[in-house]
Amino acid sequence: MLDFGLTLNKNMTDYETKFLDELKPGDEITGEIIVGEFKTVPMGKREVAEFYIIITDLKNRVKWVCEFTTPYYPETDNIYGENGGVFYNLIDSLNHVVNKTPINWQENYSVNFSRFRKTVNESVSSVTVKALQSDNSDAKTVNLQVINANIITDPEIPPPISIYDLAEEDPIILMAYAGLRNKGDRITVKNITFELKGLYDDKNITKHAYQTALRELKKVKDRG
């Protein structure tokens, strides 16, 4: 049986799906946040962007599907948040919580969608949002105000690895390392690379082993 990386979870379908129009002013949601892809829809002489943000409440097993529709400018891949709108309130409050900017920091927001989506999906693990009454009396949904956000911290950078460390783990690099030692040459990434090339040219190692060893050497090179 081939392993396709499927995660088996008997509870995957147990989540109830709810939508933005089911929230009332004062309601709060806490959960994992994901920004989906957007699609463009013609509206008059211009296009608008439609996309979803899903907040998964693990505790109560509810997926909140929040739909956003904003003006879209394809030449810059930017979406636009107008003051008082649902997206404006979301991005303004998120920026306030994460970056400590003032509330209503800008009159309106022009946001690069790709960067916004990447940053949220990779750097924000969960949020708590509060439903607020919209300023627009014709609005069919509440506004969302982010009141808390959990940021994914950068992982610790592993300590530098030496050529000797690699040689202990990789027999091909060990061959090159031993060859340099026997010749009395300096042990450097450059010299190990030349030694590996010689081993490959002399057919002492395979092409696959040679290329794998070169990739391993980048661990030393990239970390200085």
Backbone hydrogen bonds, N-H to C=O, Kabsch-Sander energy under -0.5 kcal/mol:
donor,donor_aa,acceptor,acceptor_aa,energy
4,F,2,L,-0.8
8,L,6,L,-0.7
9,N,7,T,-0.6
12,M,9,N,-1.9
14,D,11,N,-1.7
16,E,61,R,-2.4
18,K,16,E,-0.5
18,K,63,K,-2.9
20,L,65,V,-1.2
22,E,19,F,-2.2
23,L,20,L,-1.8
26,G,131,A,-3.2
27,D,24,K,-2.5
29,I,129,V,-2.5
31,G,127,V,-2.2
32,E,56,T,-2.0
33,I,125,S,-0.9
34,I,54,I,-1.9
36,G,34,I,-0.6
36,G,52,Y,-3.1
39,K,50,E,-2.3
41,V,48,V,-2.6
43,M,46,R,-3.4
46,R,43,M,-1.6
48,V,41,V,-2.5
49,A,70,T,-3.2
50,E,39,K,-2.8
51,F,68,F,-2.1
52,Y,37,E,-0.6
53,I,66,C,-2.5
54,I,34,I,-2.7
55,I,53,I,-0.5
55,I,64,W,-2.3
56,T,32,E,-2.7
56,T,54,I,-0.6
57,D,55,I,-0.8
57,D,62,V,-3.1
58,L,56,T,-1.2
61,R,57,D,-1.1
62,V,57,D,-1.8
63,K,16,E,-3.1
64,W,55,I,-3.0
64,W,62,V,-0.6
65,V,18,K,-3.1
65,V,63,K,-0.7
66,C,53,I,-2.6
66,C,64,W,-0.7
67,E,65,V,-0.6
68,F,51,F,-2.9
70,T,49,A,-2.2
72,Y,47,E,-1.6
73,Y,78,N,-2.8
76,T,73,Y,-1.6
77,D,73,Y,-1.2
78,N,73,Y,-1.6
79,I,111,V,-3.1
80,Y,71,P,-1.6
81,G,109,Y,-3.6
82,E,80,Y,-0.6
85,G,82,E,-2.8
89,N,85,G,-2.3
90,L,86,V,-1.9
91,I,87,F,-2.8
92,D,88,Y,-2.6
93,S,89,N,-2.1
94,L,90,L,-2.4
95,N,91,I,-2.3
96,H,92,D,-1.8
97,V,93,S,-2.5
98,V,94,L,-2.6
99,N,95,N,-2.3
100,K,96,H,-1.1
101,T,95,N,-0.9
105,W,102,P,-0.8
109,Y,81,G,-2.6
111,V,79,I,-3.0
111,V,109,Y,-0.6
113,F,77,D,-2.1
113,F,111,V,-0.7
116,F,112,N,-2.5
117,R,113,F,-3.1
118,K,114,S,-2.4
119,T,115,R,-2.6
120,V,116,F,-2.4
121,N,117,R,-2.6
122,E,118,K,-2.1
123,S,119,T,-2.3
124,V,120,V,-1.9
125,S,123,S,-0.6
125,S,150,N,-2.4
126,S,150,N,-0.9
127,V,31,G,-2.4
128,T,148,N,-2.5
129,V,29,I,-2.6
130,K,145,Q,-2.8
131,A,27,D,-3.1
132,L,143,N,-2.7
137,S,135,D,-0.7
139,A,136,N,-1.7
143,N,132,L,-2.8
145,Q,130,K,-2.6
145,Q,143,N,-0.5
146,V,144,L,-0.5
147,I,128,T,-3.0
148,N,128,T,-1.3
150,N,126,S,-2.8
151,I,149,A,-0.6
152,I,123,S,-3.1
153,T,151,I,-0.7
166,L,162,S,-1.9
167,A,163,I,-2.6
168,E,164,Y,-1.7
169,E,165,D,-0.9
169,E,166,L,-0.9
170,D,166,L,-2.8
174,L,170,D,-2.0
175,M,171,P,-1.7
176,A,172,I,-1.7
177,Y,173,I,-2.8
178,A,174,L,-2.9
179,G,175,M,-2.2
180,L,176,A,-2.1
181,R,177,Y,-2.2
182,N,178,A,-2.5
183,K,179,G,-1.4
184,G,180,L,-0.9
184,G,181,R,-0.7
185,D,180,L,-2.2
188,T,186,R,-1.1
192,I,188,T,-2.7
193,T,189,V,-2.4
194,F,190,K,-2.0
195,E,191,N,-2.3
196,L,192,I,-2.5
197,K,193,T,-2.1
198,G,194,F,-2.0
199,L,195,E,-2.2
200,Y,196,L,-2.3
201,D,197,K,-2.9
202,D,198,G,-2.1
203,K,200,Y,-1.7
204,N,199,L,-3.0
205,I,199,L,-0.9
210,Y,206,T,-2.3
211,Q,207,K,-2.7
212,T,208,H,-2.4
213,A,209,A,-2.2
214,L,210,Y,-1.9
215,R,211,Q,-1.9
216,E,212,T,-2.0
217,L,213,A,-1.9
218,K,214,L,-0.9
218,K,215,R,-0.6
219,K,216,E,-1.4
220,V,217,L,-1.0
221,K,217,L,-2.1
222,D,218,K,-3.5
223,R,219,K,-0.7
224,G,221,K,-1.1
